[in-house]
Amino acid sequence: MPWCDDCSRFWNPNSLRTDGACPTCERTLVHPGEGIDEDVRTPWHFKLLVAAVIAYLAWRAVQLAGWVLQQL
């Protein structure tokens, strides 16, 4: 995230002007062509969370199927 020393705040890259300047003080924060790295990997703990949610929902589906079979 670009930091502006004059404004003392972080700016979201989408809120900067098209030339990479600060919208408040017009200081250049990001030069055109330098963007944010697009090849950032997903954190391992997010993958673990997704796997845990999938396992939980699968178990709840098994419990639902068992309950439905008991009700018949």
Buried (B, 14 or more C-beta within 10 A) or exposed (E): EBEBEEBEEEBEEEEBEEEBBBEEEEEBBBEEEEEEEEEEEEEEEEEEEEEEEEEEEEEEEEEEEEEEEEEE
